[in-house]
Amino acid sequence: MTLRNYAAISSRIIPEKEDRSFIDLNTEKLCTHVCVNYLLDGGEDPKILPDSEYPQWLFELRLEGKKQLEDLDPEVDGWLYWREYRLRQLRQIRRIEKLKQKFINLQESPTMRKSGYRGKKASLYEI
């Protein structure tokens, strides 16, 4: 009879991390302050200011996603157009390379060699 010694159970118990984030339900505070989702050490949430107090460039930021290649104009968008154009070329090259590899593997398969397939379609009865 063999006796195996397993590792002893640790006597130290690791406490779970407490969730210090919370959702503020005070509607008056939600309307007047920017309520951040992380804990600020020793301070309160910043107050919401009128639009005239913020810089103008803040309202001119583009918040929508990336434009598609069809929506870009090389004269207007410049390097953004050419970057998107090059990325599309690279994706197409990768896709073609994957297809080439699949086709080469198919050509070397035993069933293709047996059927004599070399660029022409073989009938089902020849295989």
Secondary structure, DSSP 8 states (H G I E B T S, - for coil): ----------S---------------HHHHHHB---SS--TT----B---GGGS-GGGGG---S----GGG--HHHHTHHHHHHHHHHHHHHHHHHHHHHHHHHHHHTSHHHHHHT-SSS---TTT-
